[in-house]
Structure formats: structure tokens, C-alpha cells
Amino acid sequence: MLSLEEALERLLSGVRPFTEQERLPTAEALGRVLAEDLVSPLDVPPLANSSMDGYAVRVADVPAAGTELQVAQRIAAGQVGTVLQPGTAARIFTGAPVPEGADAIVMQEQCEALEGGRVRIHAVPQPRQWIREQGEDVRRGSVVLARGRRLKPQDIGLAATVGAASVAVVRRPRVALFSTGDELVMPGEPLRPGAIYNSNRYTLRALLAQFGCECTDLGIVPDTLEATREALRSAAAGHDLILTSGGVSVGEEDHIKPAVQAEGQLDLWQIAIKPGKPLAFGRVREAWFIGLPGNPVSSFITFLLAVRPFLLALQGADPAMPRPWAVPAAFDWPKADKRREFLRVRRTADGRVELFPNQSSGVLTSTVWADGVVDNPPGQTVAAGDVVRFIPFAEWMQ
């Protein structure tokens, strides 16, 4: 068996990021990977502006609390005032540009409006107080979002902040998906004796959508070698990756391995992780191939460990595994395994992680109950209070 690191090195060694790109409206680019740096054409904010409702003043004009000034102008957000003359103040509102000559804002709670258009200042201002400086957030010419970044909601907002109506993104990976197993039926169909509903197809389709893929669902393939070979040939046309679940163990009805070997090449077979030891990797004609195990938890975990970095690498994004958090365990795990384990856990109110009681690879409820996994090294036992490596599912989905 290969270690996870060895497997990922082989998995990613042949990947060449896509060069094809498209331009999308910024509002439609969520989850896509930037194909080029986004450079700001302007300062943000473009002018120094007030961060408070209050009065713009010259510090030199307010030597003591109780100073009175004439209010010479009113500046709302979106307006530009005139030069502030000595001995005057400007009524100003949050977001409004600071008038030339002013060097501080006094919040309105520290001011008293008087008759005759005057204001009494009840606090001595400090230079530049409550002023957002020009370019404080973004400098003109700076890279605000780097090539290879997978766009999050806040990235979309930042792109809009610098005036980007559209962004260049890497094209989507095209993935063909199918399942093998005569025992599988689709939800909504009668569940005959000995059959199970095909949850993997739903989980994997959702995961592929999460990572920005165009998915072609080829359905359930019968458990025969010829049917599997035909499915692989069909899937190889027009797709970057063929993704399957089931049929990658060593049983007589598991045909993925010989089918891939007959139609292409198989470079990777087993990795030392639990759940998910059987993982098939290779090529079928011009398409890459990854075969996930059929047990639902194994399929889910191995997608995160292997397919996720592969898809990110194809798009030129960082394929690294999320960095774990060091947290104390609220459980005992007295029996070490020779494989690297990914234990389903969730955080407790006191900052520890508790273990789902049934860690079987067939118990999909563990992935719903949990909010992450403990990355447990080979041969490692755990006692309550030990510090473990926790990776939240939310981090995997970035």
C-alpha cells in the first residue's frame, strides 16, 4: 500500500492545469478559479472619507473642549465639499469625502448644534481621527485577488469594490460519473430485496458541483466486465475525468480494475488510509480515471482526500490538504490501526471533539452528525485529553 502522500504525489504529478479560460460577470463567478491576477485600477477608498456622522474640522481650530465653530457646509456620502476654511466646520456623514483642509472628524455625539448655524465641540480631536485614508483598503495597481484563487463570496465583493464587472476564470473540469453494482437502485424506485439506494451518486454529484465541475451522469453500470468497458469508452469521450464508485475491490463482481487496464492504464490501486483503502487511478484514452470505493463513507472521504486536490490542480488552484487544528479529544481510541485513519468527529461546546460511536465505512449518518474528521496517524491511539489533528468539513469545501 502507498501512503497518502505518495499516492497524492503520483496522482498530481501528471496534472497540467487548464489553459482555457472564459470571462464571466463577477456576480456569476462564485466558486470558479481565477485565470489571471485581478489588479485594482483605483485606490479604495478613492478619497479620504469619514467613518462617522459628525463634523469635519481643523485640529488647530479646536484647542479646547467647548470651542464653537461656524458650520459652513454640509457633505453627504456621494458629495464632494469645498475647501474647509479656518475657523469653520463641515457637517459630514459616514462615507462622505473629507473636505480639503480638514484633518479630523468629531463624532456627532461629542458635538452640540447651536442656533445660527454654529456647533460646539465638546472634545479635543486628534489628528486624522475617524478618517478612512485614501487607498487605506486597496492601493491602485495592487493585486487584490491572485491567479489560482477559488472565489468565495467575499472575493466577489472585493472584485466589485475595485470596479471589476467581469473576471477571467479557468474553464470547468468536465467529469463523467457512473456507479457500478447490480444491488443499486435510484431513490424513488421500489427497493427490491437485497438492493440499496444509490447514495454515492448523489453525494458525488453534489461534491463535483461544489468544486465547479460540469458533470455528465452516466447512471448505474451493470456488474459485467464488458458493460464496464463500454461505459469507460463512452465516458472517455469529451471528458477530463471519469469518476466511478464501487467495483474497485478484489471480488469476482468488481470489474473496474480489469476494465480500466483493458481500455487504458491503471497506475494506482491501494492507499494506506481508513476508510477508503481501495482507490483506482489511471487513464482511459485521453481522460483521467479515478475509481472510488463503494461504501458511502469511504467514497466521501476519498473524494476529499484524492479527487478534491486533483480537481483543484486541474484548475490551477492550490491542491493542498486543509491545515488541521490542534484540539483536545473528548474520546478514547485505544486500538491503533496500521493505516492512517480519518475519524468522524464533531466539536463540543468546550472546544474538544467527540467521536461518532460507529466508525464503519457504511454508516453515512456519521458524516452528517460530524462537522469534521480527526486525521489520526498510523499506529496512533488516542486518550481523552490528547491533542488531535482536527480538519473541519468546511475547510475541505474551500
C-alpha positions in Angstrom: 0.0 0.0 0.0 1.1 3.6 -0.7 1.0 6.3 1.9 -1.5 9.1 1.2 1.4 11.5 0.4 2.9 9.0 -2.1 -0.5 8.5 -3.6 -1.1 12.2 -4.0 2.3 12.8 -5.5 1.6 10.2 -8.2 -1.9 11.5 -8.6 -0.9 15.1 -9.2 2.5 14.5 -11.0 0.9 14.3 -14.4 -1.6 17.1 -14.0 -1.2 20.1 -16.2 -3.5 23.0 -15.3 -6.0 24.0 -17.9 -5.0 26.9 -20.1 -8.5 27.5 -21.5 -10.4 30.3 -19.8 -13.6 32.3 -20.1 -14.8 35.7 -18.8 -17.8 35.7 -16.5 -19.8 38.5 -14.9 -18.4 38.9 -11.5 -21.7 38.1 -9.9 -21.7 34.7 -11.6 -18.1 33.7 -10.7 -18.6 32.2 -7.2 -16.6 29.0 -6.8 -14.7 29.5 -10.0 -10.9 29.8 -10.2 -9.2 33.0 -11.4 -7.3 32.6 -14.6 -5.3 35.8 -14.1 -4.4 38.3 -11.4 -7.1 40.9 -10.6 -5.3 44.2 -10.4 -7.0 47.2 -8.9 -7.3 50.2 -11.3 -8.1 52.6 -8.4 -7.5 53.4 -4.7 -10.1 52.1 -2.3 -11.4 54.4 -0.9 -10.7 56.7 -3.8 -10.8 59.7 -1.5 -10.3 60.1 2.3 -13.7 59.8 3.9 -15.5 60.0 7.2 -16.1 56.8 9.2 -18.6 58.6 11.4 -21.5 61.0 11.3 -20.3 64.3 12.8 -18.2 67.3 11.9 -15.1 67.7 9.9 -12.7 70.2 11.5 -9.2 71.6 11.5 -7.5 70.3 14.7 -5.8 73.7 15.2 -9.2 75.3 15.4 -10.3 73.2 18.4 -7.7 73.8 21.1 -10.1 73.1 24.0 -13.4 71.4 24.7 -16.3 73.8 24.3 -14.9 75.5 21.2 -17.6 76.9 18.9 -17.2 76.9 15.1 -19.4 78.2 12.3 -20.9 75.3 10.2 -20.0 76.4 6.6 -21.1 73.4 4.6 -22.9 70.0 4.7 -21.4 67.0 3.0 -23.3 63.7 2.5 -22.0 60.5 1.0 -21.5 60.8 -2.7 -20.9 64.6 -2.5 -17.6 66.5 -2.6 -17.3 69.6 -0.4 -15.3 72.7 -0.8 -12.1 73.6 0.9 -12.7 74.0 4.7 -11.8 77.5 5.7 -10.1 78.2 9.1 -12.5 78.7 11.9 -15.3 76.7 10.3 -16.6 73.2 10.5 -18.4 70.9 7.9 -21.4 68.8 8.8 -20.4 65.4 7.4 -21.9 61.9 7.2 -20.4 58.4 7.1 -18.7 57.7 3.8 -18.6 61.3 2.7 -15.3 62.6 1.3 -13.3 64.7 3.9 -13.0 68.3 2.6 -9.6 69.7 1.8 -8.2 71.4 4.8 -9.9 69.2 7.4 -7.7 66.8 9.3 -10.1 65.2 11.8 -13.7 64.2 12.3 -15.5 64.8 15.6 -18.4 62.4 16.1 -21.8 64.0 16.5 -22.2 62.6 20.0 -19.4 64.9 21.1 -20.9 67.9 19.4 -23.8 70.3 20.1 -25.7 72.1 17.3 -26.4 75.7 18.2 -28.6 78.4 16.8 -27.2 80.5 14.0 -25.6 77.6 12.2 -22.9 77.1 14.8 -21.6 73.9 16.6 -20.0 73.5 20.0 -17.2 70.8 20.1 -17.1 69.1 23.4 -13.9 67.1 22.8 -10.4 68.0 21.6 -9.8 65.9 18.4 -6.7 64.0 17.5 -5.2 64.4 14.0 -6.8 62.1 11.4 -9.3 60.6 13.9 -12.3 58.9 12.3 -10.9 59.4 8.8 -10.6 56.5 6.4 -7.5 57.4 4.3 -7.4 57.2 0.5 -6.1 53.8 -0.5 -6.4 52.5 3.1 -8.1 49.3 1.9 -6.6 48.9 -1.6 -3.9 50.6 -3.5 -4.1 51.3 -7.2 -2.0 48.8 -9.1 -2.0 46.2 -6.4 -3.1 42.6 -6.9 -6.3 42.2 -4.9 -7.1 38.6 -6.0 -4.3 36.3 -7.3 -4.5 33.9 -10.2 -5.4 30.4 -9.0 -7.7 31.6 -6.2 -11.1 29.9 -5.9 -13.6 32.7 -5.5 -15.5 33.0 -2.3 -18.4 35.3 -1.6 -16.1 37.9 0.0 -13.9 37.7 -3.1 -16.8 38.6 -5.3 -17.5 41.6 -3.2 -13.8 42.7 -3.3 -13.8 42.4 -7.1 -16.8 44.6 -7.3 -15.1 47.1 -4.9 -12.4 47.7 -7.4 -14.9 48.0 -10.3 -14.5 44.6 -11.9 -17.7 43.9 -13.8 -16.2 40.6 -15.1 -13.4 38.3 -14.2 -11.3 35.7 -16.2 -11.8 32.2 -14.8 -10.4 28.8 -15.7 -12.8 26.6 -17.6 -14.7 24.0 -15.6 -13.5 20.4 -15.4 -15.7 18.0 -17.4 -16.4 14.9 -15.4 -18.2 11.7 -16.3 -19.7 9.9 -13.4 -21.1 6.4 -13.1 -21.7 3.8 -10.5 -21.3 0.0 -10.6 -23.3 -2.5 -8.7 -26.4 -4.6 -9.5 -27.6 -4.1 -6.0 -28.1 -0.3 -6.6 -31.4 1.3 -7.3 -32.3 5.0 -7.6 -34.3 6.8 -4.9 -37.9 6.8 -5.9 -37.8 3.3 -7.4 -39.1 0.3 -5.5 -36.4 -1.2 -3.2 -36.3 -4.9 -4.1 -34.9 -7.5 -1.7 -31.1 -7.3 -1.5 -31.0 -3.8 -3.1 -29.9 -0.5 -1.7 -30.4 3.1 -2.8 -27.6 4.7 -4.7 -26.5 7.4 -2.3 -23.0 7.7 -3.7 -24.2 9.1 -7.0 -26.0 11.9 -5.2 -23.1 12.7 -2.9 -20.5 12.7 -5.7 -22.7 14.8 -8.0 -23.1 17.4 -5.1 -19.3 17.3 -4.4 -18.5 17.8 -8.1 -20.8 20.8 -8.2 -19.2 22.1 -5.1 -15.8 22.2 -6.9 -17.1 23.8 -10.1 -17.3 20.8 -12.4 -19.6 20.1 -15.4 -20.9 16.6 -14.6 -22.3 14.1 -17.0 -24.2 11.4 -15.0 -24.0 8.1 -16.9 -26.1 6.2 -14.3 -25.6 2.7 -12.9 -23.5 0.3 -15.0 -24.3 -3.5 -14.7 -21.7 -5.6 -12.9 -20.1 -7.2 -16.0 -16.7 -6.6 -17.5 -18.0 -5.8 -21.0 -20.6 -3.3 -19.7 -17.9 -1.6 -17.6 -15.5 -1.4 -20.5 -18.2 0.1 -22.7 -19.1 2.7 -20.1 -15.4 3.7 -19.8 -15.1 4.1 -23.6 -18.2 6.3 -23.7 -17.1 8.3 -20.7 -13.7 9.0 -22.1 -15.1 11.0 -25.0 -15.2 14.7 -24.2 -14.4 14.5 -20.5 -11.3 15.3 -18.5 -12.0 12.8 -15.7 -14.0 9.7 -15.3 -15.2 9.2 -11.7 -16.7 5.9 -10.5 -17.8 4.5 -7.2 -17.8 0.8 -6.5 -16.2 -2.1 -8.2 -12.6 -1.3 -7.1 -12.0 -4.1 -4.6 -10.9 -7.7 -5.4 -14.3 -9.5 -5.6 -15.3 -11.5 -8.6 -18.0 -8.9 -9.4 -15.6 -5.9 -9.1 -14.8 -5.1 -12.7 -13.4 -1.6 -12.6 -9.7 -2.6 -12.3 -9.6 -5.1 -15.2 -11.8 -2.8 -17.4 -9.5 0.2 -16.9 -6.5 -2.0 -17.6 -8.1 -3.2 -20.8 -9.1 0.2 -22.0 -6.2 2.2 -20.8 -3.8 2.1 -17.9 -4.1 1.8 -14.1 -1.3 3.3 -12.1 -2.6 3.4 -8.5 -4.5 0.8 -6.7 -4.4 1.0 -2.9 -3.5 3.7 -0.3 -3.0 3.2 3.4 -6.0 5.1 4.7 -9.1 4.2 6.6 -11.8 4.4 5.4 -11.0 4.1 1.7 -8.1 1.7 1.1 -9.2 0.7 -2.5 -8.6 3.7 -4.8 -8.1 3.2 -8.5 -6.3 5.8 -10.6 -5.2 5.8 -14.2 -6.2 6.9 -17.7 -8.8 5.8 -20.3 -7.7 7.2 -23.6 -7.4 11.0 -23.2 -9.4 11.1 -19.9 -8.1 10.6 -16.4 -9.7 8.0 -14.3 -10.4 7.8 -10.5 -12.3 4.9 -9.0 -13.6 5.4 -5.5 -14.7 2.6 -3.2 -18.4 1.8 -3.0 -19.0 2.2 0.7 -20.6 5.6 1.2 -18.2 7.0 3.8 -15.2 5.6 2.0 -16.4 7.2 -1.2 -17.0 10.6 0.6 -13.7 10.6 2.4 -11.6 9.5 -0.6 -13.2 12.2 -2.7 -12.0 14.8 -0.2 -8.5 13.3 0.0 -7.9 12.5 -3.7 -10.5 13.9 -6.1 -10.6 17.3 -4.5 -6.9 18.1 -4.9 -7.0 16.6 -8.4 -9.8 18.9 -9.5 -8.2 21.9 -7.9 -4.9 21.2 -9.6 -6.6 20.9 -13.0 -7.9 24.4 -12.4 -4.6 25.8 -11.3 -5.7 26.2 -7.7 -3.8 25.1 -4.5 -4.4 21.3 -4.1 -3.0 21.2 -0.5 -5.0 19.5 2.2 -6.5 21.9 4.7 -4.3 22.6 7.7 -5.5 20.8 10.8 -6.5 22.4 14.0 -4.9 21.2 17.2 -7.8 20.4 19.6 -8.2 18.1 22.6 -10.0 14.8 22.2 -13.2 14.1 24.2 -12.9 10.4 23.5 -10.7 7.3 23.8 -9.4 5.4 20.7 -7.5 2.6 22.3 -6.9 0.3 19.3 -4.4 1.7 16.8 -4.6 0.8 13.1 -1.7 0.4 10.7 -3.4 2.7 8.3 -3.9 6.5 8.6 -7.4 7.0 9.9 -9.9 9.7 9.3 -12.3 9.6 12.3 -15.6 11.4 12.1 -16.0 13.8 15.0 -17.7 17.0 16.0 -16.8 19.9 18.2 -18.3 20.2 21.6 -19.2 23.4 23.4 -16.0 23.3 25.5 -13.7 23.2 22.4 -13.0 19.5 22.3 -14.0 16.9 19.7 -16.3 13.9 20.3 -16.3 10.7 18.3 -19.2 9.3 16.4 -19.7 5.8 18.0 -19.8 3.8 14.8 -16.9 4.5 12.5 -17.9 1.9 9.9 -17.4 2.9 6.3 -21.0 2.1 5.6 -22.5 4.5 8.2 -23.3 7.6 6.2 -25.0 9.2 9.2 -21.5 9.7 10.7 -20.7 12.3 8.0 -23.9 14.2 8.7 -23.6 14.1 12.5 -19.9 15.1 12.3 -18.5 18.5 11.4 -15.1 17.2 10.5 -12.5 14.4 10.9 -9.6 13.7 13.1 -6.5 12.9 10.9 -5.1 10.1 13.0 -1.6 8.8 12.1 -0.9 5.1 11.6 -0.4 3.2 14.8 -1.7 6.1 17.0 -4.0 5.5 19.9 -6.0 8.4 21.5 -6.9 9.0 25.1 -9.3 11.7 26.3 -7.4 14.9 26.6 -4.8 14.1 24.0 -4.3 16.8 21.3 -5.5 15.6 17.9 -5.5 16.9 14.3 -9.0 18.1 13.5 -10.0 19.2 10.0 -13.5 20.7 9.7 -15.5 19.7 6.7 -16.0 23.4 6.0 -12.3 23.7 5.3 -12.4 20.8 2.8 -15.1 22.6 0.8 -13.0 25.8 0.3 
